[in-house]
Amino acid sequence: MVSVGDGVIPPIVAAAGAHASTRFYEFFTANIRNPNTRRAYFRTATEFLTWSEAQGISDLRRISPVVVAAYIEFLQAERSKPTVKQALAAIRMLFDWLVMGQVVPSNPATSVRGPKHVIKKGKTPVLSAVEARQLLDSTDTSHVVGLRDRALIGMMTYTFARVGAVVAVRMEDYYPQGKRWWVRLHEKGGKFHEMPAHHNLEEYLDAYIKEAGIREDRKGFLFRTAKGRTRQLTDLAMRQADVFRMIRRRARDAGIATPINCHTFRATGITTYLKNGGTLEKAQMMAAHESPRTTRLYDRRGDEISLDEVERIAI
C-alpha cells in the first residue's frame, strides 16, 4: 500500500503506474474540496477497488460495467439504498476523472443503474417544542461548558444550521447589524449564509461569550473544546463527534428518551417554525436549502396527525 495522506492507494491503482496513482490522489485532493465528502468518497472507492481485487481483477482496465453492477448487487444485500446510490455516484465520479486523465479508456459505471429510492419524509428524530425547551432549560449553566452547550444547541435550533456549519463559526461571524446581532454560517461549497439571531439565541450566546472571555478573540472559534473535566476551554474548535456526544449526554440528563442526533435540531426548528405559521418558502431560505423538496423532508408536522388518527382505533 502506498500512503495518501490519512489513507492508502489500493494495489490495483499502484500497479497501473505512477500516473494512475497521481491521478487517483488528485481526485480526492484537488477535485473534492469538502473534507467530509472527501473521506466518504475515498472510503467508498477503496472498498470497491479492494472488492474488485478480491474477485481476481488486478488491472484497472479490466473493471467493466458487469463488475460494477455485481458490486452494486453485493452492496444492496448489506447496505441501505441511499448508501448504495452514494457509492455508485462516487465510483462514477472517480472513473470519470481517470478517463479524463487517460488512465482508463472508458467509465465502467456510466451504464450501471442504482436502486430506486424515493424519500417523502425524513428519518431524523425530532423533538417537540416542549422537549426542546426542556433540553435547553435543564442544561446546567453554572459553568462555561454548560453555557457553551446551551448556546450551541440553541444555534442549531434557531438558525436551522448544519452541525458542520456551527462548529466552523468564529467569533467574527457573530456580529451586530442594526439593532440585532447576526450569525454568519459557513455552508457547503464555500457559501456563506447569514441569519439574524433569535432573541433567545442572542441571550445564550452573550452569556457564554462573557463567561468564556472570548469576545475580543475575533479570529478564534466560537464553540471550543474543554480540557478534560476541568471546565476550562481550549482554543480548538469542537468537532462534529464532540457535539454528538454532548447532545446525547444532555438529552439523557434531561430525561429525553428520543435517540437524537445533530440533525435533530435542524428538523425540530423547521417543524416548529412551520407549525407556528411560517411558510415553506421562508423555511427553505432560512435553512439555505437549494430545493424546497429538501426542506419538506424536515417538516414533521404530519407525525402528530398520524398519531391522532391511530388513537381513533378505540379498541
matplotlib code that plots the C-alpha trace (Angstrom):
import matplotlib.pyplot as plt

x = [0.0, 1.2, 0.3, -2.1, -2.4, -4.5, -5.3, -3.6, -3.6, -5.1, -2.6, -4.7, -4.1, -0.4, 0.1, -1.2, 1.8, 2.9, 0.5, -2.5, -1.5, -1.1, -4.5, -6.1, -4.6, -5.6, -9.2, -9.5, -7.1, -7.6, -11.1, -13.1, -13.0, -15.4, -13.4, -16.5, -17.2, -13.5, -13.4, -16.7, -15.7, -12.2, -13.6, -16.1, -13.5, -11.0, -13.7, -14.8, -11.3, -10.4, -13.5, -12.6, -9.1, -10.7, -12.6, -9.3, -9.1, -5.6, -5.9, -8.0, -8.8, -10.4, -13.1, -16.2, -19.9, -20.6, -18.1, -19.6, -23.1, -22.0, -20.6, -23.8, -25.8, -23.4, -23.8, -27.6, -27.6, -25.8, -26.5, -29.3, -30.4, -29.2, -25.7, -25.6, -26.6, -23.9, -21.4, -22.3, -22.1, -18.6, -17.4, -18.8, -17.0, -13.7, -13.7, -14.7, -11.6, -9.5, -10.9, -10.1, -6.6, -6.3, -5.7, -8.6, -10.4, -14.0, -16.1, -17.5, -20.0, -21.8, -24.3, -24.9, -28.2, -28.6, -31.5, -34.7, -35.1, -37.8, -37.9, -41.1, -40.3, -37.0, -35.9, -34.3, -35.6, -37.5, -38.2, -41.4, -41.2, -41.8, -38.9, -36.6, -37.3, -36.9, -33.4, -32.3, -33.7, -32.2, -28.7, -26.5, -25.4, -23.4, -20.2, -18.8, -19.2, -22.9, -23.3, -21.4, -23.6, -26.8, -25.6, -24.6, -27.9, -29.7, -27.8, -28.6, -32.3, -32.8, -30.8, -31.7, -27.9, -26.0, -23.6, -20.7, -21.5, -22.0, -18.6, -16.9, -18.3, -15.7, -16.2, -16.1, -19.1, -21.3, -21.7, -24.1, -26.2, -28.8, -30.5, -29.9, -27.0, -26.4, -24.7, -22.7, -22.7, -20.1, -22.2, -21.3, -19.5, -17.8, -21.1, -21.9, -25.4, -26.4, -29.2, -30.4, -30.1, -33.3, -33.6, -33.2, -30.1, -28.7, -29.1, -27.5, -24.5, -23.9, -23.9, -21.5, -19.1, -19.0, -18.2, -15.6, -13.9, -13.5, -15.3, -12.1, -10.7, -12.4, -10.5, -11.0, -13.6, -16.8, -17.5, -14.3, -13.4, -12.9, -9.8, -11.0, -13.3, -11.6, -14.4, -11.7, -11.9, -9.1, -8.5, -9.6, -12.9, -15.3, -15.7, -19.0, -18.3, -17.8, -21.2, -22.9, -21.6, -22.6, -26.2, -26.7, -25.4, -27.5, -30.6, -30.0, -29.6, -32.9, -34.8, -35.4, -35.6, -35.6, -32.3, -31.5, -28.6, -27.1, -29.6, -32.5, -32.3, -32.5, -35.6, -37.1, -36.5, -38.1, -41.1, -41.8, -41.4, -43.9, -46.4, -46.4, -47.4, -44.1, -44.0, -42.1, -40.5, -39.1, -38.0, -36.1, -34.3, -33.5, -32.2, -30.2, -31.6, -31.3, -34.7, -38.0, -38.1, -35.2, -36.9, -40.1, -38.0, -37.5, -41.2, -42.6, -45.9, -47.6, -46.3, -48.8, -51.6, -50.8, -50.7, -54.1, -55.6, -54.1, -55.7, -59.1, -58.7, -60.6, -60.4]
y = [0.0, 3.5, 6.3, 9.1, 11.5, 9.6, 6.8, 4.5, 3.9, 0.4, -2.0, -2.2, 1.6, 1.5, -1.4, 0.8, 3.1, 6.4, 8.4, 6.4, 6.8, 10.5, 10.9, 8.8, 11.0, 14.2, 13.1, 13.4, 16.3, 18.6, 17.7, 17.4, 20.4, 19.3, 17.2, 15.1, 14.2, 13.5, 11.0, 9.3, 9.0, 7.8, 5.1, 4.1, 4.0, 1.9, -0.5, -1.0, -1.5, -3.8, -5.9, -5.9, -7.3, -10.0, -11.1, -11.6, -8.3, -6.9, -4.3, -1.2, -1.5, -4.9, -3.3, -3.4, -2.4, -6.1, -5.8, -2.5, -3.9, -7.0, -4.8, -2.8, -6.0, -7.1, -3.8, -3.9, -7.0, -5.3, -1.6, 0.9, 2.2, 5.7, 4.4, 2.2, 5.2, 7.3, 4.5, 4.3, 8.1, 8.1, 5.3, 7.1, 10.3, 8.6, 6.8, 10.0, 11.6, 8.6, 8.7, 12.4, 11.6, 8.8, 6.2, 4.0, 4.2, 4.4, 4.7, 1.3, 2.8, 5.1, 2.5, 0.9, 1.8, 2.2, 1.2, 3.3, 5.3, 7.9, 9.9, 11.7, 12.1, 12.3, 9.8, 12.3, 12.1, 15.3, 16.9, 18.6, 22.3, 21.2, 18.7, 21.2, 23.7, 21.0, 20.2, 23.8, 24.7, 21.5, 22.3, 23.2, 26.8, 27.4, 27.0, 27.9, 24.4, 24.3, 27.8, 26.7, 23.6, 25.6, 28.2, 25.5, 23.7, 27.0, 27.9, 24.6, 25.1, 28.7, 29.0, 25.6, 25.2, 22.0, 21.0, 21.3, 25.0, 25.6, 24.2, 26.3, 29.6, 32.0, 35.0, 37.4, 35.5, 36.8, 40.5, 43.4, 44.8, 47.5, 46.7, 42.9, 40.5, 38.2, 34.9, 34.1, 30.4, 28.7, 26.3, 23.7, 24.8, 27.7, 29.6, 32.0, 32.1, 35.0, 34.8, 37.2, 35.8, 34.8, 36.7, 33.5, 32.6, 36.1, 35.7, 32.3, 33.4, 36.6, 34.7, 32.1, 34.6, 36.7, 33.8, 32.4, 35.8, 35.3, 38.4, 40.1, 36.9, 37.7, 35.1, 32.3, 29.6, 30.3, 26.8, 25.4, 22.1, 21.7, 20.4, 17.1, 17.6, 20.9, 23.0, 25.2, 25.8, 25.4, 27.4, 24.3, 24.1, 21.3, 18.5, 17.1, 14.0, 16.1, 17.8, 14.4, 13.1, 16.3, 16.3, 12.7, 13.3, 16.4, 14.6, 11.7, 14.1, 15.9, 12.6, 12.6, 9.1, 10.0, 8.9, 12.4, 13.4, 16.7, 17.0, 16.7, 20.4, 21.4, 19.3, 20.5, 24.2, 23.9, 21.8, 24.3, 27.3, 25.8, 24.8, 28.4, 29.8, 30.0, 29.3, 26.6, 29.2, 31.1, 27.9, 27.0, 30.3, 30.1, 26.6, 27.5, 24.6, 24.6, 22.9, 23.1, 19.3, 19.1, 21.4, 19.2, 16.3, 18.2, 19.1, 16.5, 18.1, 15.1, 12.9, 14.3, 13.9, 10.3, 9.7, 11.3, 9.1, 6.0, 6.8, 6.7, 2.9, 2.7, -1.0]
z = [0.0, -0.8, 1.6, 0.5, 3.5, 6.0, 3.5, 1.1, -2.6, -3.4, -5.0, -8.2, -8.7, -7.8, -10.2, -13.0, -12.6, -11.3, -13.5, -12.3, -8.7, -9.1, -10.8, -8.1, -5.4, -7.3, -7.5, -3.7, -3.0, -6.0, -7.2, -3.9, -1.5, 1.2, 3.8, 4.7, 1.1, 0.5, 3.3, 2.3, -1.4, -0.5, 1.7, -1.0, -3.8, -1.8, -0.7, -4.3, -5.6, -2.8, -3.6, -7.3, -6.4, -4.3, -7.4, -9.2, -11.0, -10.9, -13.8, -13.6, -17.3, -16.7, -14.5, -16.7, -16.3, -15.3, -12.4, -11.2, -11.4, -9.5, -6.8, -6.5, -6.2, -3.4, -1.6, -1.8, 0.3, 3.1, 3.0, 2.6, -0.8, -0.2, 0.8, -2.4, -4.6, -3.0, -3.6, -7.3, -7.6, -6.1, -8.4, -11.4, -10.5, -9.8, -13.2, -15.0, -13.5, -14.5, -18.1, -18.4, -17.2, -19.8, -17.1, -18.4, -21.8, -20.6, -17.4, -16.5, -14.1, -16.6, -17.7, -14.3, -12.7, -9.0, -6.8, -6.9, -3.8, -3.3, 0.0, 1.1, 4.7, 6.6, 9.2, 11.5, 15.1, 16.0, 19.4, 20.2, 21.2, 24.8, 24.7, 23.0, 25.7, 28.4, 27.0, 26.9, 30.4, 32.0, 30.9, 33.9, 33.1, 36.4, 34.4, 31.0, 29.5, 30.2, 28.8, 25.7, 25.2, 25.6, 23.1, 20.6, 20.8, 20.6, 17.4, 15.7, 16.7, 15.9, 12.7, 11.2, 10.7, 10.0, 12.8, 10.4, 9.8, 13.5, 14.6, 11.9, 13.3, 14.5, 16.9, 13.9, 12.5, 15.4, 14.7, 15.3, 12.4, 13.1, 16.4, 16.3, 16.3, 13.3, 12.7, 9.6, 8.8, 6.6, 4.4, 1.8, -1.3, 0.4, 0.6, 3.5, 5.0, 7.3, 9.8, 12.5, 15.9, 17.7, 21.0, 22.9, 20.9, 21.4, 25.2, 25.2, 23.1, 25.1, 28.4, 27.0, 25.4, 28.5, 30.8, 28.3, 27.9, 24.2, 22.8, 21.6, 20.0, 16.7, 14.7, 17.3, 17.1, 18.9, 20.2, 21.7, 23.3, 27.1, 28.8, 30.1, 33.1, 34.2, 32.7, 31.0, 27.3, 24.8, 21.6, 19.5, 17.7, 18.7, 16.2, 15.0, 17.1, 20.2, 19.5, 19.0, 22.3, 24.1, 22.9, 23.7, 27.2, 27.7, 26.4, 28.8, 31.7, 30.7, 30.7, 26.9, 25.5, 21.8, 20.2, 18.9, 16.7, 15.5, 12.6, 15.2, 15.9, 12.3, 11.9, 15.2, 14.4, 10.9, 12.1, 15.0, 12.7, 10.2, 13.0, 14.1, 10.7, 8.9, 5.2, 3.4, 1.1, 4.1, 5.8, 2.7, 2.7, 6.4, 6.1, 3.0, 1.0, -2.8, -3.2, -1.2, -1.5, 0.9, 3.3, 3.2, 4.5, 7.7, 8.1, 10.6, 11.3, 9.8, 12.6, 15.1, 12.6, 12.2, 15.9, 16.4, 13.7, 15.2, 18.6, 16.8, 16.8, 20.2, 21.0]

ax = plt.figure().add_subplot(projection="3d")
ax.plot(x, y, z, "-o")
ax.set_aspect("equal")
plt.show()
